[in-house]
Amino acid sequence: MPLASFIKSIALRGAIAAGLATASATLAVAQTEVRINQAFQSLLYLPLYVAQEKGFFAQEGVKVTIATGGGGAQSWAAVVGGSADFSIQDPVFVPKTRENGGDGIVVAGIQNAPTVFIIGKDGTSLQDNLKHLSGKRVIVSPQPDTTWAFMSYLVKQQSLPNVKLVNVSIGNEVPAIASDRADYALMVEPQVTQSIRQNAMSSVYSFSANKEWFPFAFSSLTTTRAYIQKNPAAAQGVVTAFEMASRFIYKHFDETVDIAAKYFPNLPKDVVREAVKREIDAKGYPENVLVTRTAWDNNLNIALYAKNVKAYPSDATSYENNVDTDLATKAKAAVDAKTN
């Protein structure tokens, strides 16, 4: 190659490299910082981890930092207090705040089913035979926590006689059954799989499989209207990334399990695999992140029963005033366009 041509070639390569570097720098600058506070590190929140690990947030122009609040109240308080932009927890905190004049809003579903299971030493299925619970002792969390609300509402709904609820703190369910303090316990994953594999228990009832309870806004992505108004592109990007993540979970099981295992390194991978499969089979992860009116109704009926809200329906607790359907609708359309 003549010297002049060689020099031009080197210069061209340098210009291309410089252009790519500039483009990368521009892309980095364009990434909007977003803070998401999760109530707990939970398999129920797997779409969050998938969106982060697969780069879906980055694709949508946001750089997400994940923090853990230690409870739903703490995570929602982080949003209200300004140390987080979004939170993930039971969406009931939004109408609770609205009853006191707040402007919280639910923008996407993270867990779209009541993925709580009844576990026991007796393997007899209760799914179509709830009367078998008559005279039995069932472990639940203290009132008004979720498993207490679920079980006591089910007892009332189905008119189940002589069912005794035994309150224990979360994490002590299996020891209580093993010591014969109770016959059954309500649990979520991965405790369900752990109790089956390590303690010879059986999963005998799925709330998600009860058609009267599905769909259910069990865990949601929440923020404030003020944040959306100030950051419309970032808000849309976050919701679209969750739409991508939820679809990914249903299409790529093995890779989803790998991501879940990364976030739960202390669990054997076969436990993670079975737990994720049970969640998918129960349609716990949303197939579309839009929180529907039925899902909202099912949650708020339980919330009213547990006295977590003052009234339902009301202006403060209504679907229309608490759920933003626009972001999720646009997210679905965007992802549909990418996949078609």
C-alpha positions as CSV (number, residue, x, y, z in Angstrom):
1,M,0.0,0.0,0.0
2,P,1.4,3.4,-0.9
3,L,2.4,5.6,2.1
4,A,-0.3,8.2,1.3
5,S,-3.0,5.6,1.2
6,F,-1.7,4.0,4.4
7,I,-1.8,7.3,6.2
8,K,-5.3,8.0,4.9
9,S,-6.4,4.5,6.1
10,I,-5.0,5.1,9.6
11,A,-6.7,8.5,9.7
12,L,-10.0,7.0,8.6
13,R,-9.8,4.3,11.3
14,G,-9.0,6.9,13.9
15,A,-11.9,9.1,12.8
16,I,-14.3,6.0,13.0
17,A,-12.9,5.1,16.4
18,A,-13.3,8.7,17.6
19,G,-16.8,8.8,16.3
20,L,-17.8,5.6,18.1
21,A,-16.2,6.9,21.3
22,T,-18.2,10.1,20.9
23,A,-21.4,8.1,20.3
24,S,-20.7,6.0,23.3
25,A,-20.1,9.0,25.5
26,T,-23.3,10.6,24.2
27,L,-25.2,7.4,25.0
28,A,-23.8,7.3,28.5
29,V,-24.8,10.9,29.0
30,A,-28.3,10.2,27.7
31,Q,-28.9,7.5,30.3
32,T,-31.2,8.9,33.0
33,E,-30.4,7.8,36.6
34,V,-33.4,6.0,38.2
35,R,-33.6,4.7,41.7
36,I,-35.8,1.7,42.4
37,N,-36.4,0.6,46.0
38,Q,-37.6,-3.0,46.5
39,A,-39.3,-4.1,49.7
40,F,-37.2,-7.3,49.9
41,Q,-34.8,-9.3,47.7
42,S,-37.5,-11.7,46.5
43,L,-38.2,-14.2,43.7
44,L,-41.5,-12.4,43.4
45,Y,-39.6,-9.4,42.0
46,L,-37.7,-11.4,39.4
47,P,-38.7,-9.1,36.5
48,L,-36.6,-6.4,38.2
49,Y,-33.5,-8.5,38.1
50,V,-34.1,-9.7,34.6
51,A,-34.6,-6.2,33.3
52,Q,-31.3,-5.2,35.0
53,E,-29.2,-8.2,33.9
54,K,-30.5,-8.3,30.3
55,G,-29.8,-4.6,29.8
56,F,-33.5,-3.8,29.1
57,F,-33.3,-0.6,31.3
58,A,-30.2,0.5,29.5
59,Q,-31.9,-0.1,26.1
60,E,-34.7,2.2,27.2
61,G,-32.3,5.0,28.2
62,V,-32.3,4.6,32.0
63,K,-29.6,3.5,34.4
64,V,-31.2,1.8,37.4
65,T,-29.8,1.6,40.9
66,I,-31.6,-1.0,43.1
67,A,-31.9,-0.5,46.9
68,T,-33.8,-2.7,49.4
69,G,-36.1,-1.1,52.0
70,G,-36.7,-4.1,54.3
71,G,-40.5,-3.9,53.9
72,G,-43.3,-2.4,51.8
73,A,-43.8,0.6,54.1
74,Q,-40.1,1.4,54.0
75,S,-39.9,1.1,50.2
76,W,-42.9,3.3,49.6
77,A,-41.6,5.8,52.2
78,A,-38.4,6.1,50.2
79,V,-40.4,7.3,47.2
80,V,-42.5,9.7,49.3
81,G,-39.4,11.0,51.0
82,G,-37.5,11.5,47.7
83,S,-34.7,8.9,48.1
84,A,-36.2,6.7,45.5
85,D,-38.0,7.3,42.2
86,F,-39.9,4.0,42.1
87,S,-40.7,1.3,44.7
88,I,-41.8,-2.3,44.4
89,Q,-44.2,-3.8,47.0
90,D,-47.9,-4.4,47.7
91,P,-49.6,-1.6,45.8
92,V,-52.0,-1.0,48.7
93,F,-49.6,1.7,50.0
94,V,-50.6,4.0,47.1
95,P,-54.4,4.2,48.0
96,K,-53.4,4.3,51.7
97,T,-51.4,7.4,50.9
98,R,-54.1,8.8,48.7
99,E,-56.6,8.6,51.5
100,N,-54.3,11.1,53.3
101,G,-53.9,13.4,50.3
102,G,-50.9,11.8,48.5
103,D,-50.4,11.5,44.8
104,G,-49.0,8.0,44.5
105,I,-49.7,5.9,41.4
106,V,-49.3,2.3,40.3
107,V,-47.6,2.0,36.9
108,A,-46.9,-1.7,36.3
109,G,-47.5,-5.1,37.6
110,I,-44.5,-7.1,39.0
111,Q,-46.5,-10.0,40.4
112,N,-49.9,-10.5,38.8
113,A,-51.2,-13.4,40.9
114,P,-51.6,-14.2,44.6
115,T,-48.7,-16.6,44.6
116,V,-49.3,-17.9,48.2
117,F,-49.5,-21.7,48.8
118,I,-50.7,-23.8,51.6
119,I,-48.1,-26.4,52.7
120,G,-48.6,-29.4,55.0
121,K,-47.5,-32.8,56.1
122,D,-50.8,-34.2,54.8
123,G,-50.5,-34.4,51.0
124,T,-54.2,-34.5,50.4
125,S,-55.1,-31.8,47.8
126,L,-57.2,-28.9,49.2
127,Q,-57.7,-27.2,45.8
128,D,-61.2,-28.5,45.3
129,N,-61.7,-29.9,48.9
130,L,-61.3,-27.0,51.3
131,K,-63.7,-28.6,53.7
132,H,-60.7,-30.9,54.6
133,L,-59.4,-27.9,56.5
134,S,-62.2,-28.2,59.1
135,G,-60.7,-28.6,62.5
136,K,-57.2,-28.0,61.3
137,R,-54.6,-25.5,62.5
138,V,-53.1,-23.2,59.9
139,I,-50.0,-21.1,60.4
140,V,-50.2,-17.5,59.2
141,S,-48.3,-14.3,59.8
142,P,-49.6,-11.9,62.5
143,Q,-52.6,-9.7,61.7
144,P,-52.9,-7.8,59.4
145,D,-50.1,-9.2,57.3
146,T,-50.6,-10.9,54.0
147,T,-50.9,-14.6,54.8
148,W,-53.2,-13.8,57.8
149,A,-55.4,-11.7,55.5
150,F,-55.5,-14.4,52.8
151,M,-56.3,-17.3,55.0
152,S,-58.9,-15.5,57.2
153,Y,-60.6,-14.1,54.1
154,L,-60.6,-17.6,52.5
155,V,-62.2,-19.1,55.7
156,K,-64.9,-16.4,55.6
157,Q,-65.4,-16.6,51.9
158,Q,-65.8,-20.4,51.9
159,S,-67.6,-20.6,55.3
160,L,-65.0,-23.1,56.5
161,P,-65.8,-24.3,60.0
162,N,-63.4,-24.7,63.0
163,V,-60.2,-23.6,61.3
164,K,-57.7,-22.3,63.8
165,L,-55.2,-19.7,62.7
166,V,-51.8,-19.9,64.4
167,N,-49.7,-16.7,64.2
168,V,-45.9,-17.1,63.8
169,S,-43.3,-14.7,62.5
170,I,-42.2,-15.1,58.9
171,G,-39.5,-17.7,58.5
172,N,-40.7,-19.9,61.4
173,E,-43.6,-21.7,59.6
174,V,-41.9,-25.0,59.0
175,P,-40.5,-25.4,62.5
176,A,-43.9,-24.8,63.9
177,I,-45.4,-27.6,61.7
178,A,-42.5,-29.9,62.6
179,S,-43.1,-29.3,66.3
180,D,-46.8,-30.1,65.8
181,R,-48.0,-26.6,66.5
182,A,-50.0,-26.7,63.3
183,D,-51.1,-28.8,60.4
184,Y,-50.6,-26.4,57.5
185,A,-48.8,-23.1,56.8
186,L,-49.1,-20.4,54.2
187,M,-45.9,-19.6,52.3
188,V,-44.4,-18.0,49.2
189,E,-41.4,-19.0,47.1
190,P,-38.6,-20.1,47.7
191,Q,-39.9,-21.3,51.1
192,V,-42.5,-23.4,49.4
193,T,-39.9,-25.4,47.4
194,Q,-37.5,-25.6,50.4
195,S,-40.2,-27.0,52.6
196,I,-41.1,-29.6,50.0
197,R,-37.5,-30.7,49.3
198,Q,-36.0,-30.4,52.8
199,N,-38.9,-31.2,55.1
200,A,-41.0,-33.6,53.1
201,M,-44.0,-31.2,53.0
202,S,-46.5,-31.0,50.2
203,S,-48.1,-28.1,48.4
204,V,-51.8,-28.7,48.7
205,Y,-53.4,-25.4,47.7
206,S,-52.6,-22.5,45.4
207,F,-54.4,-19.2,45.8
208,S,-53.4,-18.4,42.3
209,A,-55.3,-21.4,41.0
210,N,-58.5,-20.2,42.6
211,K,-60.3,-18.4,39.7
212,E,-62.0,-16.1,42.1
213,W,-58.6,-14.7,43.1
214,F,-56.9,-14.3,39.8
215,P,-55.6,-12.0,38.5
216,F,-54.4,-10.2,41.6
217,A,-52.2,-7.0,42.0
218,F,-49.9,-8.7,44.4
219,S,-46.7,-6.6,43.8
220,S,-46.5,-3.5,41.7
221,L,-44.2,-0.8,40.5
222,T,-45.2,2.5,42.1
223,T,-44.2,6.1,41.9
224,T,-45.8,9.5,42.1
225,R,-47.7,11.5,39.4
226,A,-45.2,14.4,40.0
227,Y,-42.3,12.1,39.0
228,I,-44.0,11.0,35.8
229,Q,-44.8,14.6,34.9
230,K,-41.2,15.7,35.5
231,N,-39.6,12.6,33.9
232,P,-42.0,11.2,31.3
233,A,-39.4,9.5,29.1
234,A,-37.6,7.8,32.0
235,A,-41.0,6.6,33.5
236,Q,-41.9,5.2,30.1
237,G,-38.5,3.6,29.7
238,V,-38.7,1.9,33.1
239,V,-42.2,0.4,32.4
240,T,-41.2,-0.7,28.9
241,A,-38.2,-2.5,30.3
242,F,-40.4,-4.4,32.8
243,E,-42.7,-5.4,29.9
244,M,-39.6,-6.7,28.1
245,A,-38.4,-8.6,31.2
246,S,-41.8,-10.3,31.9
247,R,-42.0,-11.6,28.3
248,F,-38.4,-12.8,28.5
249,I,-39.2,-14.8,31.6
250,Y,-41.9,-16.8,29.8
251,K,-39.7,-17.4,26.6
252,H,-36.3,-18.1,28.1
253,F,-36.7,-20.3,31.2
254,D,-33.1,-21.5,31.5
255,E,-31.5,-18.1,31.2
256,T,-34.2,-16.7,33.6
257,V,-33.1,-19.4,36.2
258,D,-29.5,-18.3,35.7
259,I,-30.4,-14.7,36.5
260,A,-32.4,-15.8,39.6
261,A,-29.6,-18.0,40.8
262,K,-27.2,-15.0,40.6
263,Y,-29.5,-13.0,42.9
264,F,-30.0,-15.9,45.3
265,P,-26.5,-17.4,45.5
266,N,-27.2,-19.1,48.9
267,L,-30.0,-21.3,47.4
268,P,-29.2,-24.5,45.5
269,K,-29.8,-24.0,41.8
270,D,-32.3,-26.8,41.6
271,V,-34.4,-25.1,44.3
272,V,-34.3,-21.9,42.4
273,R,-35.3,-23.7,39.2
274,E,-38.3,-25.4,40.8
275,A,-39.4,-22.1,42.6
276,V,-39.2,-20.1,39.4
277,K,-41.2,-22.8,37.5
278,R,-43.9,-22.8,40.2
279,E,-44.1,-19.0,39.8
280,I,-44.4,-19.3,36.0
281,D,-47.0,-22.1,36.2
282,A,-49.0,-19.9,38.6
283,K,-48.7,-17.0,36.1
284,G,-47.2,-14.9,38.9
285,Y,-45.1,-12.8,36.6
286,P,-47.3,-10.7,34.4
287,E,-47.6,-11.6,30.8
288,N,-48.4,-7.9,30.2
289,V,-47.5,-5.4,32.9
290,L,-50.8,-3.5,32.8
291,V,-52.6,-3.8,36.1
292,T,-56.2,-4.6,35.2
293,R,-59.3,-3.5,37.1
294,T,-60.0,-7.1,38.1
295,A,-56.5,-7.5,39.6
296,W,-57.0,-4.2,41.5
297,D,-60.4,-5.2,42.7
298,N,-59.1,-8.5,44.1
299,N,-56.3,-6.8,46.0
300,L,-58.4,-4.0,47.4
301,N,-61.1,-6.3,48.6
302,I,-58.5,-8.1,50.7
303,A,-57.1,-4.7,51.8
304,L,-60.5,-3.5,52.9
305,Y,-61.0,-6.8,54.8
306,A,-57.7,-6.4,56.6
307,K,-58.5,-2.7,57.3
308,N,-55.5,-1.5,55.3
309,V,-57.7,1.0,53.6
310,K,-60.7,2.9,55.0
311,A,-63.1,2.3,52.2
312,Y,-63.4,0.6,48.8
313,P,-64.5,1.7,46.4
314,S,-63.9,5.4,47.0
315,D,-62.3,8.3,45.2
316,A,-59.1,7.7,47.1
317,T,-59.0,3.9,46.4
318,S,-60.5,3.6,43.0
319,Y,-58.8,2.0,40.0
320,E,-59.1,5.1,37.9
321,N,-57.3,7.3,40.5
322,N,-54.6,4.8,41.5
323,V,-53.5,3.0,38.3
324,D,-51.8,4.6,35.3
325,T,-52.7,2.5,32.3
326,D,-51.1,4.8,29.8
327,L,-47.5,3.8,30.4
328,A,-48.2,0.0,30.4
329,T,-50.3,0.3,27.2
330,K,-47.5,2.2,25.4
331,A,-45.0,-0.4,26.7
332,K,-47.0,-3.2,25.3
333,A,-47.3,-1.5,21.9
334,A,-43.6,-0.8,21.8
335,V,-42.6,-4.3,22.7
336,D,-45.1,-5.8,20.2
337,A,-43.6,-3.6,17.5
338,K,-40.1,-4.9,18.3
339,T,-41.1,-8.5,18.3
340,N,-43.4,-8.5,15.2
